Amino acid sequence: MTDSPKATRPVGRAGRIASRVSTLELLFDLVFVFTVSQVAGSIVEHPTVIVAVQAAITVGIVWWMYAAYSWLTNQAAQQTVLSRLLLIAAMATFLVMSLAIADVWGDSGVLFGICYAVVVVIHAGMFIARGGISGMRAMLRVGPLNLLAAISLIASGFVGEPYKWPFLLAPYVCFAISGLIARRVGLPLGPAHFVERHGLVMIIVFGESIVSVGAGLVGRELGPAVVAGAVATVAVVAALWWCYFSGDDDRAVAVMTAASPQRRAALGMSAFYADHLVMIVGLIFLAAGLHGSLVDAFAIASPPFVWFVAVGAAMFVAGEAMFRLALRLGPIGVRLIGVLVVLATAFVGLVAPVIVQLAAVVVVLVVMLVVEAAVRRWRIAG
């Protein structure tokens, strides 16, 4: 982590590629914690399939612009007073957006959309002014599409259910077109910074999963059930953390370094936006499931929360497998089997106490990692 201009290298007109994540970026990413907390809280309050789908759609919309700021700071690393103030303004706007996110499918659509438009304008302006020639060329095409997505979100605030669905799905059409443009134009993304930035965001989301459960346990009698629930939560999150940080991050830097600008942009869209979105949504589902299940770790949880635990953990492993596949980091067969077995732990949770299901999830993840490591060593030796 650094704020030093030495941690950059020039890429053309006004653009400097970052090689390390700055402290301002870390501060910026902390706002995402509240976004995750808000969405997980809405699922805990209404643990239904419809709310879960709506939550996933909303998170994907927010994650698009959060990820976009990672591209911005990667291409325009050199900070000035004005650029810092603009990033702080975007941070404040993201926070207000997070306040509105819990009711974006209700009455907060207009506020949510206006905030989205503000972060889009700040992002596009900074990218055009400071993102180098290739960044400017890409943003002159992508910026209007992002603004069109914001307009669709604002429009969603003026209609009721079920008419909100087209307006909240329309941004994904804009995102898809933007992805095609980015792939065609190409951007010389700084691999080390780009991979590190996404890894740090994942750490923040992991942490929020633990904080969400801890907040739910506060105020309860500190007995065996609370202690067991807290320990089991850390064990599950740590096992998922190990899945992500088992060397894939280092190998991802090497793959991105060897790729062309067009290939880097394509991987930025698939591996670092789409696949990370699957992992983030999975962690949000897991956090909601843990929060709702651990009312009593030694009792059988409500079925919706049992499924959120299993589906959330399985989604994370699936997203990580997709990430490995996109970057060709290694075989994914063991992880795909792990996805199915983790999902099957829901049937354990439906008939056994929560702590048993969580123990089963941890065991499956640990066995998956051990087998995968053994296969890797065997292939290297052979």
Buried (B, 14 or more C-beta within 10 A) or exposed (E): EBEEEEBBEEBBEBBBBBBBBBEBBBEBBBBBBBBBBBBBBBBBEEBEEEBBEBBBBBBBBBBBBBBBBBBBBBBBBBBEEEBEEBBEEBBBBBBBBBBBBBBBBEEBBBBBBBBBBBBBBBBBEBBBBBBBEBBBBBBBBBBBBBBBBBBBBBBBBEEEEEEBBEBBBBBBEBBEBBBEBBBEBBBBBBBBBBBBBBBBBBBBBBBBBBBBBBEBBEEEEEEEBBEBBBEBBBBBBBBBBEBBBBEBBEBBBEBBEEBEBBBBBBBBBBBBBBBBBBBBBBBBBBBBBBBBBBBBBEEBBBEBBBBBBBBBBBBBBBBBBBBBBBBEBBBBEBBBBBBEBBBEBBEBBBEBBBBBBBBBBBBBBBBBBEBBEEBBEEEEEE
